[in-house]
Amino acid sequence: MYNIAVRMVFYPQDAEQVTQEVFVKAVTRLSTFQGNSQFRTWHYRTAANHVLNMKRRGGEIRPQTFSSYAAATSQ
């Protein structure tokens, strides 16, 4: 989940926070998993939706630049 988060938010510190939030969300909403797909697929989709919703709400404050993206992906 961390690797997915860092690719979506570009900052390791933000990715750590997102990863924690996604795992808490997965545990609290485990009853909504219906088994129509693999658990990993469901959990990945939960993470992606969480980040997308966070971005829509303005949870990502720092502006993105090519250099910040390159620095985040080279780690």
CHARMM internal coordinates of N, CA and C (Angstrom, degrees):
IC EDIT
DIST 1 N 1 CA 1.4409
DIST 1 CA 1 C 1.5261
ANGL 1 N 1 CA 1 C 110.76
DIST 1 C 2 N 1.3185
ANGL 1 CA 1 C 2 N 116.57
DIHE 1 N 1 CA 1 C 2 N -36.22
DIST 2 N 2 CA 1.4681
ANGL 1 C 2 N 2 CA 119.06
DIHE 1 CA 1 C 2 N 2 CA 179.84
DIST 2 CA 2 C 1.5302
ANGL 2 N 2 CA 2 C 110.61
DIHE 1 C 2 N 2 CA 2 C -60.96
DIST 2 C 3 N 1.3211
ANGL 2 CA 2 C 3 N 117.98
DIHE 2 N 2 CA 2 C 3 N -43.44
DIST 3 N 3 CA 1.4639
ANGL 2 C 3 N 3 CA 120.85
DIHE 2 CA 2 C 3 N 3 CA -179.15
DIST 3 CA 3 C 1.5234
ANGL 3 N 3 CA 3 C 111.59
DIHE 2 C 3 N 3 CA 3 C -62.21
DIST 3 C 4 N 1.3049
ANGL 3 CA 3 C 4 N 116.62
DIHE 3 N 3 CA 3 C 4 N -38.81
DIST 4 N 4 CA 1.4626
ANGL 3 C 4 N 4 CA 120.49
DIHE 3 CA 3 C 4 N 4 CA 176.81
DIST 4 CA 4 C 1.5241
ANGL 4 N 4 CA 4 C 109.79
DIHE 3 C 4 N 4 CA 4 C -65.14
DIST 4 C 5 N 1.3296
ANGL 4 CA 4 C 5 N 115.68
DIHE 4 N 4 CA 4 C 5 N -45.37
DIST 5 N 5 CA 1.4624
ANGL 4 C 5 N 5 CA 120.25
DIHE 4 CA 4 C 5 N 5 CA -178.08
DIST 5 CA 5 C 1.5248
ANGL 5 N 5 CA 5 C 111.77
DIHE 4 C 5 N 5 CA 5 C -63.34
DIST 5 C 6 N 1.3254
ANGL 5 CA 5 C 6 N 117.52
DIHE 5 N 5 CA 5 C 6 N -43.29
DIST 6 N 6 CA 1.4637
ANGL 5 C 6 N 6 CA 119.21
DIHE 5 CA 5 C 6 N 6 CA -177.81
DIST 6 CA 6 C 1.5237
ANGL 6 N 6 CA 6 C 111.06
DIHE 5 C 6 N 6 CA 6 C -67.26
DIST 6 C 7 N 1.3168
ANGL 6 CA 6 C 7 N 117.98
DIHE 6 N 6 CA 6 C 7 N -31.53
DIST 7 N 7 CA 1.4599
ANGL 6 C 7 N 7 CA 120.30
DIHE 6 CA 6 C 7 N 7 CA 175.74
DIST 7 CA 7 C 1.5238
ANGL 7 N 7 CA 7 C 112.13
DIHE 6 C 7 N 7 CA 7 C -69.93
DIST 7 C 8 N 1.3111
ANGL 7 CA 7 C 8 N 116.41
DIHE 7 N 7 CA 7 C 8 N -25.93
DIST 8 N 8 CA 1.4598
ANGL 7 C 8 N 8 CA 119.26
DIHE 7 CA 7 C 8 N 8 CA -176.98
DIST 8 CA 8 C 1.5310
ANGL 8 N 8 CA 8 C 113.19
DIHE 7 C 8 N 8 CA 8 C -93.48
DIST 8 C 9 N 1.3410
ANGL 8 CA 8 C 9 N 117.75
DIHE 8 N 8 CA 8 C 9 N -30.92
DIST 9 N 9 CA 1.4664
ANGL 8 C 9 N 9 CA 119.50
DIHE 8 CA 8 C 9 N 9 CA -177.29
DIST 9 CA 9 C 1.5184
ANGL 9 N 9 CA 9 C 113.03
DIHE 8 C 9 N 9 CA 9 C -108.25
DIST 9 C 10 N 1.3325
ANGL 9 CA 9 C 10 N 118.38
DIHE 9 N 9 CA 9 C 10 N -14.22
DIST 10 N 10 CA 1.4697
ANGL 9 C 10 N 10 CA 125.32
DIHE 9 CA 9 C 10 N 10 CA 172.27
DIST 10 CA 10 C 1.5241
ANGL 10 N 10 CA 10 C 115.98
DIHE 9 C 10 N 10 CA 10 C 74.24
DIST 10 C 11 N 1.3080
ANGL 10 CA 10 C 11 N 120.17
DIHE 10 N 10 CA 10 C 11 N -8.47
DIST 11 N 11 CA 1.4565
ANGL 10 C 11 N 11 CA 122.36
DIHE 10 CA 10 C 11 N 11 CA -179.16
DIST 11 CA 11 C 1.5272
ANGL 11 N 11 CA 11 C 109.73
DIHE 10 C 11 N 11 CA 11 C -121.01
DIST 11 C 12 N 1.3232
ANGL 11 CA 11 C 12 N 117.45
DIHE 11 N 11 CA 11 C 12 N 126.99
DIST 12 N 12 CA 1.4668
ANGL 11 C 12 N 12 CA 120.07
DIHE 11 CA 11 C 12 N 12 CA -178.08
DIST 12 CA 12 C 1.5299
ANGL 12 N 12 CA 12 C 113.58
DIHE 11 C 12 N 12 CA 12 C -57.85
DIST 12 C 13 N 1.3281
ANGL 12 CA 12 C 13 N 117.39
DIHE 12 N 12 CA 12 C 13 N -39.40
DIST 13 N 13 CA 1.4705
ANGL 12 C 13 N 13 CA 119.56
DIHE 12 CA 12 C 13 N 13 CA -179.62
DIST 13 CA 13 C 1.5281
ANGL 13 N 13 CA 13 C 110.83
DIHE 12 C 13 N 13 CA 13 C -65.22
DIST 13 C 14 N 1.3279
ANGL 13 CA 13 C 14 N 116.60
DIHE 13 N 13 CA 13 C 14 N -42.68
DIST 14 N 14 CA 1.4579
ANGL 13 C 14 N 14 CA 120.26
DIHE 13 CA 13 C 14 N 14 CA 178.04
DIST 14 CA 14 C 1.5258
ANGL 14 N 14 CA 14 C 110.65
DIHE 13 C 14 N 14 CA 14 C -66.83
DIST 14 C 15 N 1.3258
ANGL 14 CA 14 C 15 N 116.14
DIHE 14 N 14 CA 14 C 15 N -37.81
DIST 15 N 15 CA 1.4639
ANGL 14 C 15 N 15 CA 120.57
DIHE 14 CA 14 C 15 N 15 CA 179.76
DIST 15 CA 15 C 1.5247
ANGL 15 N 15 CA 15 C 110.88
DIHE 14 C 15 N 15 CA 15 C -64.44
DIST 15 C 16 N 1.3359
ANGL 15 CA 15 C 16 N 117.41
DIHE 15 N 15 CA 15 C 16 N -37.16
DIST 16 N 16 CA 1.4663
ANGL 15 C 16 N 16 CA 120.22
DIHE 15 CA 15 C 16 N 16 CA 177.04
DIST 16 CA 16 C 1.5180
ANGL 16 N 16 CA 16 C 110.64
DIHE 15 C 16 N 16 CA 16 C -62.60
DIST 16 C 17 N 1.3193
ANGL 16 CA 16 C 17 N 115.97
DIHE 16 N 16 CA 16 C 17 N -43.64
DIST 17 N 17 CA 1.4662
ANGL 16 C 17 N 17 CA 120.40
DIHE 16 CA 16 C 17 N 17 CA 179.54
DIST 17 CA 17 C 1.5285
ANGL 17 N 17 CA 17 C 110.87
DIHE 16 C 17 N 17 CA 17 C -65.35
DIST 17 C 18 N 1.3091
ANGL 17 CA 17 C 18 N 116.45
DIHE 17 N 17 CA 17 C 18 N -43.96
DIST 18 N 18 CA 1.4647
ANGL 17 C 18 N 18 CA 120.82
DIHE 17 CA 17 C 18 N 18 CA 179.19
DIST 18 CA 18 C 1.5239
ANGL 18 N 18 CA 18 C 110.34
DIHE 17 C 18 N 18 CA 18 C -62.09
DIST 18 C 19 N 1.3313
ANGL 18 CA 18 C 19 N 116.66
DIHE 18 N 18 CA 18 C 19 N -41.86
DIST 19 N 19 CA 1.4637
ANGL 18 C 19 N 19 CA 120.64
DIHE 18 CA 18 C 19 N 19 CA 179.22
DIST 19 CA 19 C 1.5209
ANGL 19 N 19 CA 19 C 111.13
DIHE 18 C 19 N 19 CA 19 C -59.35
DIST 19 C 20 N 1.3299
ANGL 19 CA 19 C 20 N 116.49
DIHE 19 N 19 CA 19 C 20 N -44.50
DIST 20 N 20 CA 1.4643
ANGL 19 C 20 N 20 CA 119.79
DIHE 19 CA 19 C 20 N 20 CA 177.96
DIST 20 CA 20 C 1.5179
ANGL 20 N 20 CA 20 C 111.14
DIHE 19 C 20 N 20 CA 20 C -62.78
DIST 20 C 21 N 1.3215
ANGL 20 CA 20 C 21 N 116.48
DIHE 20 N 20 CA 20 C 21 N -44.40
DIST 21 N 21 CA 1.4604
ANGL 20 C 21 N 21 CA 120.14
DIHE 20 CA 20 C 21 N 21 CA -179.67
DIST 21 CA 21 C 1.5265
ANGL 21 N 21 CA 21 C 111.37
DIHE 20 C 21 N 21 CA 21 C -62.47
DIST 21 C 22 N 1.3235
ANGL 21 CA 21 C 22 N 116.50
DIHE 21 N 21 CA 21 C 22 N -39.96
DIST 22 N 22 CA 1.4682
ANGL 21 C 22 N 22 CA 120.59
DIHE 21 CA 21 C 22 N 22 CA -179.08
DIST 22 CA 22 C 1.5243
ANGL 22 N 22 CA 22 C 110.61
DIHE 21 C 22 N 22 CA 22 C -67.33
DIST 22 C 23 N 1.3246
ANGL 22 CA 22 C 23 N 117.95
DIHE 22 N 22 CA 22 C 23 N -40.88
DIST 23 N 23 CA 1.4601
ANGL 22 C 23 N 23 CA 119.60
DIHE 22 CA 22 C 23 N 23 CA 178.58
DIST 23 CA 23 C 1.5294
ANGL 23 N 23 CA 23 C 111.45
DIHE 22 C 23 N 23 CA 23 C -66.34
DIST 23 C 24 N 1.3201
ANGL 23 CA 23 C 24 N 117.08
DIHE 23 N 23 CA 23 C 24 N -38.63
DIST 24 N 24 CA 1.4668
ANGL 23 C 24 N 24 CA 119.54
DIHE 23 CA 23 C 24 N 24 CA 176.10
DIST 24 CA 24 C 1.5185
ANGL 24 N 24 CA 24 C 109.93
DIHE 23 C 24 N 24 CA 24 C -64.04
DIST 24 C 25 N 1.3271
ANGL 24 CA 24 C 25 N 116.19
DIHE 24 N 24 CA 24 C 25 N -43.23
DIST 25 N 25 CA 1.4669
ANGL 24 C 25 N 25 CA 120.59
DIHE 24 CA 24 C 25 N 25 CA 178.99
DIST 25 CA 25 C 1.5264
ANGL 25 N 25 CA 25 C 110.45
DIHE 24 C 25 N 25 CA 25 C -62.11
DIST 25 C 26 N 1.3373
ANGL 25 CA 25 C 26 N 117.28
DIHE 25 N 25 CA 25 C 26 N -41.28
DIST 26 N 26 CA 1.4643
ANGL 25 C 26 N 26 CA 120.55
DIHE 25 CA 25 C 26 N 26 CA -179.53
DIST 26 CA 26 C 1.5287
ANGL 26 N 26 CA 26 C 110.91
DIHE 25 C 26 N 26 CA 26 C -63.88
DIST 26 C 27 N 1.3140
ANGL 26 CA 26 C 27 N 116.72
DIHE 26 N 26 CA 26 C 27 N -41.66
DIST 27 N 27 CA 1.4691
ANGL 26 C 27 N 27 CA 120.27
DIHE 26 CA 26 C 27 N 27 CA -179.29
DIST 27 CA 27 C 1.5255
ANGL 27 N 27 CA 27 C 110.64
DIHE 26 C 27 N 27 CA 27 C -67.67
DIST 27 C 28 N 1.3293
ANGL 27 CA 27 C 28 N 116.78
DIHE 27 N 27 CA 27 C 28 N -42.64
DIST 28 N 28 CA 1.4637
ANGL 27 C 28 N 28 CA 119.25
DIHE 27 CA 27 C 28 N 28 CA -177.42
DIST 28 CA 28 C 1.5247
ANGL 28 N 28 CA 28 C 112.69
DIHE 27 C 28 N 28 CA 28 C -74.44
DIST 28 C 29 N 1.3319
ANGL 28 CA 28 C 29 N 117.77
DIHE 28 N 28 CA 28 C 29 N -22.30
DIST 29 N 29 CA 1.4671
ANGL 28 C 29 N 29 CA 120.84
DIHE 28 CA 28 C 29 N 29 CA -178.76
DIST 29 CA 29 C 1.5237
ANGL 29 N 29 CA 29 C 112.38
DIHE 28 C 29 N 29 CA 29 C -113.27
DIST 29 C 30 N 1.3048
ANGL 29 CA 29 C 30 N 116.20
DIHE 29 N 29 CA 29 C 30 N 22.08
DIST 30 N 30 CA 1.4591
ANGL 29 C 30 N 30 CA 120.44
DIHE 29 CA 29 C 30 N 30 CA -179.11
DIST 30 CA 30 C 1.5238
ANGL 30 N 30 CA 30 C 111.63
DIHE 29 C 30 N 30 CA 30 C -59.94
DIST 30 C 31 N 1.3153
ANGL 30 CA 30 C 31 N 117.07
DIHE 30 N 30 CA 30 C 31 N -29.06
DIST 31 N 31 CA 1.4631
ANGL 30 C 31 N 31 CA 120.03
DIHE 30 CA 30 C 31 N 31 CA -179.51
DIST 31 CA 31 C 1.5315
ANGL 31 N 31 CA 31 C 112.39
DIHE 30 C 31 N 31 CA 31 C -67.36
DIST 31 C 32 N 1.3378
ANGL 31 CA 31 C 32 N 117.86
DIHE 31 N 31 CA 31 C 32 N -17.09
DIST 32 N 32 CA 1.4626
ANGL 31 C 32 N 32 CA 119.93
DIHE 31 CA 31 C 32 N 32 CA 179.51
DIST 32 CA 32 C 1.5255
ANGL 32 N 32 CA 32 C 112.03
DIHE 31 C 32 N 32 CA 32 C -83.76
DIST 32 C 33 N 1.3269
ANGL 32 CA 32 C 33 N 117.49
DIHE 32 N 32 CA 32 C 33 N -9.53
DIST 33 N 33 CA 1.4645
ANGL 32 C 33 N 33 CA 120.65
DIHE 32 CA 32 C 33 N 33 CA 177.78
DIST 33 CA 33 C 1.5176
ANGL 33 N 33 CA 33 C 108.29
DIHE 32 C 33 N 33 CA 33 C -72.42
DIST 33 C 34 N 1.3454
ANGL 33 CA 33 C 34 N 116.13
DIHE 33 N 33 CA 33 C 34 N 117.85
DIST 34 N 34 CA 1.4578
ANGL 33 C 34 N 34 CA 121.00
DIHE 33 CA 33 C 34 N 34 CA -173.62
DIST 34 CA 34 C 1.5192
ANGL 34 N 34 CA 34 C 113.73
DIHE 33 C 34 N 34 CA 34 C -96.46
DIST 34 C 35 N 1.3157
ANGL 34 CA 34 C 35 N 117.71
DIHE 34 N 34 CA 34 C 35 N -10.00
DIST 35 N 35 CA 1.4456
ANGL 34 C 35 N 35 CA 120.34
DIHE 34 CA 34 C 35 N 35 CA 179.04
DIST 35 CA 35 C 1.5205
ANGL 35 N 35 CA 35 C 114.28
DIHE 34 C 35 N 35 CA 35 C 83.25
DIST 35 C 36 N 1.3291
ANGL 35 CA 35 C 36 N 117.38
DIHE 35 N 35 CA 35 C 36 N 10.72
DIST 36 N 36 CA 1.4647
ANGL 35 C 36 N 36 CA 120.63
DIHE 35 CA 35 C 36 N 36 CA 177.78
DIST 36 CA 36 C 1.5207
ANGL 36 N 36 CA 36 C 111.94
DIHE 35 C 36 N 36 CA 36 C -73.89
DIST 36 C 37 N 1.3038
ANGL 36 CA 36 C 37 N 116.17
DIHE 36 N 36 CA 36 C 37 N -17.25
DIST 37 N 37 CA 1.4604
ANGL 36 C 37 N 37 CA 122.16
DIHE 36 CA 36 C 37 N 37 CA 178.34
DIST 37 CA 37 C 1.5267
ANGL 37 N 37 CA 37 C 107.75
DIHE 36 C 37 N 37 CA 37 C -136.64
DIST 37 C 38 N 1.3308
ANGL 37 CA 37 C 38 N 115.98
DIHE 37 N 37 CA 37 C 38 N 177.48
DIST 38 N 38 CA 1.4528
ANGL 37 C 38 N 38 CA 118.42
DIHE 37 CA 37 C 38 N 38 CA 175.80
DIST 38 CA 38 C 1.5176
ANGL 38 N 38 CA 38 C 108.84
DIHE 37 C 38 N 38 CA 38 C -70.60
DIST 38 C 39 N 1.3249
ANGL 38 CA 38 C 39 N 115.88
DIHE 38 N 38 CA 38 C 39 N 151.75
DIST 39 N 39 CA 1.4566
ANGL 38 C 39 N 39 CA 120.24
DIHE 38 CA 38 C 39 N 39 CA 179.18
DIST 39 CA 39 C 1.5269
ANGL 39 N 39 CA 39 C 110.71
DIHE 38 C 39 N 39 CA 39 C -58.92
DIST 39 C 40 N 1.3104
ANGL 39 CA 39 C 40 N 116.47
DIHE 39 N 39 CA 39 C 40 N -39.34
DIST 40 N 40 CA 1.4623
ANGL 39 C 40 N 40 CA 120.64
DIHE 39 CA 39 C 40 N 40 CA -179.52
DIST 40 CA 40 C 1.5283
ANGL 40 N 40 CA 40 C 111.17
DIHE 39 C 40 N 40 CA 40 C -59.98
DIST 40 C 41 N 1.3095
ANGL 40 CA 40 C 41 N 117.58
DIHE 40 N 40 CA 40 C 41 N -41.37
DIST 41 N 41 CA 1.4610
ANGL 40 C 41 N 41 CA 121.66
DIHE 40 CA 40 C 41 N 41 CA 178.55
DIST 41 CA 41 C 1.5196
ANGL 41 N 41 CA 41 C 110.56
DIHE 40 C 41 N 41 CA 41 C -64.07
DIST 41 C 42 N 1.3057
ANGL 41 CA 41 C 42 N 116.78
DIHE 41 N 41 CA 41 C 42 N -44.35
DIST 42 N 42 CA 1.4656
ANGL 41 C 42 N 42 CA 121.73
DIHE 41 CA 41 C 42 N 42 CA 178.77
DIST 42 CA 42 C 1.5205
ANGL 42 N 42 CA 42 C 110.68
DIHE 41 C 42 N 42 CA 42 C -61.58
DIST 42 C 43 N 1.3287
ANGL 42 CA 42 C 43 N 116.07
DIHE 42 N 42 CA 42 C 43 N -44.04
DIST 43 N 43 CA 1.4671
ANGL 42 C 43 N 43 CA 120.87
DIHE 42 CA 42 C 43 N 43 CA -178.37
DIST 43 CA 43 C 1.5325
ANGL 43 N 43 CA 43 C 110.54
DIHE 42 C 43 N 43 CA 43 C -67.46
DIST 43 C 44 N 1.3233
ANGL 43 CA 43 C 44 N 117.92
DIHE 43 N 43 CA 43 C 44 N -40.37
DIST 44 N 44 CA 1.4593
ANGL 43 C 44 N 44 CA 121.94
DIHE 43 CA 43 C 44 N 44 CA 176.29
DIST 44 CA 44 C 1.5232
ANGL 44 N 44 CA 44 C 110.26
DIHE 43 C 44 N 44 CA 44 C -59.73
DIST 44 C 45 N 1.3273
ANGL 44 CA 44 C 45 N 116.38
DIHE 44 N 44 CA 44 C 45 N -45.41
DIST 45 N 45 CA 1.4652
ANGL 44 C 45 N 45 CA 120.61
DIHE 44 CA 44 C 45 N 45 CA -179.50
DIST 45 CA 45 C 1.5239
ANGL 45 N 45 CA 45 C 110.32
DIHE 44 C 45 N 45 CA 45 C -64.32
DIST 45 C 46 N 1.3250
ANGL 45 CA 45 C 46 N 117.95
DIHE 45 N 45 CA 45 C 46 N -37.97
DIST 46 N 46 CA 1.4580
ANGL 45 C 46 N 46 CA 121.99
DIHE 45 CA 45 C 46 N 46 CA 176.22
DIST 46 CA 46 C 1.5223
ANGL 46 N 46 CA 46 C 110.36
DIHE 45 C 46 N 46 CA 46 C -59.71
DIST 46 C 47 N 1.3324
ANGL 46 CA 46 C 47 N 116.39
DIHE 46 N 46 CA 46 C 47 N -44.33
DIST 47 N 47 CA 1.4690
ANGL 46 C 47 N 47 CA 121.06
DIHE 46 CA 46 C 47 N 47 CA 179.62
DIST 47 CA 47 C 1.5222
ANGL 47 N 47 CA 47 C 111.22
DIHE 46 C 47 N 47 CA 47 C -64.48
DIST 47 C 48 N 1.3088
ANGL 47 CA 47 C 48 N 116.68
DIHE 47 N 47 CA 47 C 48 N -47.44
DIST 48 N 48 CA 1.4641
ANGL 47 C 48 N 48 CA 120.51
DIHE 47 CA 47 C 48 N 48 CA -178.79
DIST 48 CA 48 C 1.5274
ANGL 48 N 48 CA 48 C 110.79
DIHE 47 C 48 N 48 CA 48 C -62.25
DIST 48 C 49 N 1.3118
ANGL 48 CA 48 C 49 N 117.09
DIHE 48 N 48 CA 48 C 49 N -44.55
DIST 49 N 49 CA 1.4665
ANGL 48 C 49 N 49 CA 120.41
DIHE 48 CA 48 C 49 N 49 CA 178.68
DIST 49 CA 49 C 1.5247
ANGL 49 N 49 CA 49 C 111.50
DIHE 48 C 49 N 49 CA 49 C -63.53
DIST 49 C 50 N 1.3197
ANGL 49 CA 49 C 50 N 117.07
DIHE 49 N 49 CA 49 C 50 N -39.33
DIST 50 N 50 CA 1.4616
ANGL 49 C 50 N 50 CA 120.93
DIHE 49 CA 49 C 50 N 50 CA 179.35
DIST 50 CA 50 C 1.5270
ANGL 50 N 50 CA 50 C 110.38
DIHE 49 C 50 N 50 CA 50 C -60.69
DIST 50 C 51 N 1.3363
ANGL 50 CA 50 C 51 N 116.77
DIHE 50 N 50 CA 50 C 51 N -47.01
DIST 51 N 51 CA 1.4671
ANGL 50 C 51 N 51 CA 120.48
DIHE 50 CA 50 C 51 N 51 CA -179.50
DIST 51 CA 51 C 1.5237
ANGL 51 N 51 CA 51 C 110.64
DIHE 50 C 51 N 51 CA 51 C -65.58
DIST 51 C 52 N 1.3173
ANGL 51 CA 51 C 52 N 117.50
DIHE 51 N 51 CA 51 C 52 N -43.28
DIST 52 N 52 CA 1.4583
ANGL 51 C 52 N 52 CA 120.02
DIHE 51 CA 51 C 52 N 52 CA 179.38
DIST 52 CA 52 C 1.5276
ANGL 52 N 52 CA 52 C 111.58
DIHE 51 C 52 N 52 CA 52 C -62.24
DIST 52 C 53 N 1.3226
ANGL 52 CA 52 C 53 N 116.91
DIHE 52 N 52 CA 52 C 53 N -42.10
DIST 53 N 53 CA 1.4682
ANGL 52 C 53 N 53 CA 120.36
DIHE 52 CA 52 C 53 N 53 CA 177.31
DIST 53 CA 53 C 1.5254
ANGL 53 N 53 CA 53 C 110.77
DIHE 52 C 53 N 53 CA 53 C -65.75
DIST 53 C 54 N 1.3237
ANGL 53 CA 53 C 54 N 117.19
DIHE 53 N 53 CA 53 C 54 N -38.60
DIST 54 N 54 CA 1.4528
ANGL 53 C 54 N 54 CA 121.40
DIHE 53 CA 53 C 54 N 54 CA 178.78
DIST 54 CA 54 C 1.5338
ANGL 54 N 54 CA 54 C 109.68
DIHE 53 C 54 N 54 CA 54 C -61.96
DIST 54 C 55 N 1.3195
ANGL 54 CA 54 C 55 N 116.99
DIHE 54 N 54 CA 54 C 55 N -42.82
DIST 55 N 55 CA 1.4611
ANGL 54 C 55 N 55 CA 120.75
DIHE 54 CA 54 C 55 N 55 CA 179.46
DIST 55 CA 55 C 1.5252
ANGL 55 N 55 CA 55 C 111.13
DIHE 54 C 55 N 55 CA 55 C -66.24
DIST 55 C 56 N 1.3172
ANGL 55 CA 55 C 56 N 116.89
DIHE 55 N 55 CA 55 C 56 N -39.32
DIST 56 N 56 CA 1.4700
ANGL 55 C 56 N 56 CA 120.20
DIHE 55 CA 55 C 56 N 56 CA 178.51
DIST 56 CA 56 C 1.5227
ANGL 56 N 56 CA 56 C 111.46
DIHE 55 C 56 N 56 CA 56 C -63.50
DIST 56 C 57 N 1.3259
ANGL 56 CA 56 C 57 N 116.08
DIHE 56 N 56 CA 56 C 57 N -36.46
DIST 57 N 57 CA 1.4665
ANGL 56 C 57 N 57 CA 120.58
DIHE 56 CA 56 C 57 N 57 CA -179.21
DIST 57 CA 57 C 1.5228
ANGL 57 N 57 CA 57 C 112.16
DIHE 56 C 57 N 57 CA 57 C -81.14
DIST 57 C 58 N 1.3261
ANGL 57 CA 57 C 58 N 117.71
DIHE 57 N 57 CA 57 C 58 N -4.49
DIST 58 N 58 CA 1.4539
ANGL 57 C 58 N 58 CA 119.60
DIHE 57 CA 57 C 58 N 58 CA -179.97
DIST 58 CA 58 C 1.5131
ANGL 58 N 58 CA 58 C 112.97
DIHE 57 C 58 N 58 CA 58 C 86.70
DIST 58 C 59 N 1.3081
ANGL 58 CA 58 C 59 N 117.81
DIHE 58 N 58 CA 58 C 59 N 22.26
DIST 59 N 59 CA 1.4567
ANGL 58 C 59 N 59 CA 121.24
DIHE 58 CA 58 C 59 N 59 CA -179.57
DIST 59 CA 59 C 1.5095
ANGL 59 N 59 CA 59 C 113.24
DIHE 58 C 59 N 59 CA 59 C -70.62
DIST 59 C 60 N 1.3101
ANGL 59 CA 59 C 60 N 116.74
DIHE 59 N 59 CA 59 C 60 N -16.58
DIST 60 N 60 CA 1.4536
ANGL 59 C 60 N 60 CA 121.05
DIHE 59 CA 59 C 60 N 60 CA 179.10
DIST 60 CA 60 C 1.5268
ANGL 60 N 60 CA 60 C 107.16
DIHE 59 C 60 N 60 CA 60 C -101.99
DIST 60 C 61 N 1.3089
ANGL 60 CA 60 C 61 N 116.70
DIHE 60 N 60 CA 60 C 61 N 106.99
DIST 61 N 61 CA 1.4583
ANGL 60 C 61 N 61 CA 121.73
DIHE 60 CA 60 C 61 N 61 CA -171.53
DIST 61 CA 61 C 1.5294
ANGL 61 N 61 CA 61 C 112.33
DIHE 60 C 61 N 61 CA 61 C -89.69
DIST 61 C 62 N 1.3163
ANGL 61 CA 61 C 62 N 116.98
DIHE 61 N 61 CA 61 C 62 N -39.67
DIST 62 N 62 CA 1.4629
ANGL 61 C 62 N 62 CA 120.61
DIHE 61 CA 61 C 62 N 62 CA -175.36
DIST 62 CA 62 C 1.5245
ANGL 62 N 62 CA 62 C 111.22
DIHE 61 C 62 N 62 CA 62 C -70.28
DIST 62 C 63 N 1.3309
ANGL 62 CA 62 C 63 N 117.23
DIHE 62 N 62 CA 62 C 63 N 136.43
DIST 63 N 63 CA 1.4697
ANGL 62 C 63 N 63 CA 119.03
DIHE 62 CA 62 C 63 N 63 CA 176.08
DIST 63 CA 63 C 1.5267
ANGL 63 N 63 CA 63 C 110.62
DIHE 62 C 63 N 63 CA 63 C -71.58
DIST 63 C 64 N 1.3094
ANGL 63 CA 63 C 64 N 116.78
DIHE 63 N 63 CA 63 C 64 N 147.24
DIST 64 N 64 CA 1.4576
ANGL 63 C 64 N 64 CA 121.67
DIHE 63 CA 63 C 64 N 64 CA -179.23
DIST 64 CA 64 C 1.5243
ANGL 64 N 64 CA 64 C 109.76
DIHE 63 C 64 N 64 CA 64 C -93.41
DIST 64 C 65 N 1.3177
ANGL 64 CA 64 C 65 N 116.08
DIHE 64 N 64 CA 64 C 65 N 135.49
DIST 65 N 65 CA 1.4507
ANGL 64 C 65 N 65 CA 122.11
DIHE 64 CA 64 C 65 N 65 CA 174.75
DIST 65 CA 65 C 1.5213
ANGL 65 N 65 CA 65 C 107.80
DIHE 64 C 65 N 65 CA 65 C -127.56
DIST 65 C 66 N 1.3126
ANGL 65 CA 65 C 66 N 116.83
DIHE 65 N 65 CA 65 C 66 N 164.93
DIST 66 N 66 CA 1.4567
ANGL 65 C 66 N 66 CA 120.13
DIHE 65 CA 65 C 66 N 66 CA 178.66
DIST 66 CA 66 C 1.5281
ANGL 66 N 66 CA 66 C 110.87
DIHE 65 C 66 N 66 CA 66 C -63.47
DIST 66 C 67 N 1.3252
ANGL 66 CA 66 C 67 N 117.30
DIHE 66 N 66 CA 66 C 67 N -38.22
DIST 67 N 67 CA 1.4628
ANGL 66 C 67 N 67 CA 119.78
DIHE 66 CA 66 C 67 N 67 CA -179.31
DIST 67 CA 67 C 1.5275
ANGL 67 N 67 CA 67 C 111.58
DIHE 66 C 67 N 67 CA 67 C -68.17
DIST 67 C 68 N 1.3150
ANGL 67 CA 67 C 68 N 118.21
DIHE 67 N 67 CA 67 C 68 N -37.72
DIST 68 N 68 CA 1.4707
ANGL 67 C 68 N 68 CA 119.96
DIHE 67 CA 67 C 68 N 68 CA 178.15
DIST 68 CA 68 C 1.5203
ANGL 68 N 68 CA 68 C 110.52
DIHE 67 C 68 N 68 CA 68 C -69.35
DIST 68 C 69 N 1.3165
ANGL 68 CA 68 C 69 N 117.33
DIHE 68 N 68 CA 68 C 69 N -35.71
DIST 69 N 69 CA 1.4493
ANGL 68 C 69 N 69 CA 120.78
DIHE 68 CA 68 C 69 N 69 CA 176.57
DIST 69 CA 69 C 1.5266
ANGL 69 N 69 CA 69 C 110.62
DIHE 68 C 69 N 69 CA 69 C -65.82
DIST 69 C 70 N 1.3214
ANGL 69 CA 69 C 70 N 116.66
DIHE 69 N 69 CA 69 C 70 N -44.37
DIST 70 N 70 CA 1.4637
ANGL 69 C 70 N 70 CA 120.96
DIHE 69 CA 69 C 70 N 70 CA 178.95
DIST 70 CA 70 C 1.5233
ANGL 70 N 70 CA 70 C 111.22
DIHE 69 C 70 N 70 CA 70 C -62.71
DIST 70 C 71 N 1.3209
ANGL 70 CA 70 C 71 N 117.47
DIHE 70 N 70 CA 70 C 71 N -40.34
DIST 71 N 71 CA 1.4620
ANGL 70 C 71 N 71 CA 121.07
DIHE 70 CA 70 C 71 N 71 CA 179.61
DIST 71 CA 71 C 1.5277
ANGL 71 N 71 CA 71 C 110.89
DIHE 70 C 71 N 71 CA 71 C -65.67
DIST 71 C 72 N 1.3187
ANGL 71 CA 71 C 72 N 116.99
DIHE 71 N 71 CA 71 C 72 N -38.99
DIST 72 N 72 CA 1.4572
ANGL 71 C 72 N 72 CA 120.83
DIHE 71 CA 71 C 72 N 72 CA -178.37
DIST 72 CA 72 C 1.5312
ANGL 72 N 72 CA 72 C 111.76
DIHE 71 C 72 N 72 CA 72 C -71.00
DIST 72 C 73 N 1.3160
ANGL 72 CA 72 C 73 N 117.27
DIHE 72 N 72 CA 72 C 73 N -35.00
DIST 73 N 73 CA 1.4508
ANGL 72 C 73 N 73 CA 119.77
DIHE 72 CA 72 C 73 N 73 CA -177.08
DIST 73 CA 73 C 1.5209
ANGL 73 N 73 CA 73 C 113.12
DIHE 72 C 73 N 73 CA 73 C -84.79
DIST 73 C 74 N 1.3208
ANGL 73 CA 73 C 74 N 117.24
DIHE 73 N 73 CA 73 C 74 N -15.88
DIST 74 N 74 CA 1.4695
ANGL 73 C 74 N 74 CA 119.18
DIHE 73 CA 73 C 74 N 74 CA -178.61
DIST 74 CA 74 C 1.5159
ANGL 74 N 74 CA 74 C 112.57
DIHE 73 C 74 N 74 CA 74 C -86.17
DIST 74 C 75 N 1.3130
ANGL 74 CA 74 C 75 N 118.82
DIHE 74 N 74 CA 74 C 75 N -4.05
DIST 75 N 75 CA 1.4610
ANGL 74 C 75 N 75 CA 121.76
DIHE 74 CA 74 C 75 N 75 CA -178.03
DIST 75 CA 75 C 1.4815
ANGL 75 N 75 CA 75 C 112.18
DIHE 74 C 75 N 75 CA 75 C -80.74
END
COOR INIT
IC SEED 1 N 1 CA 1 C
IC BUILD
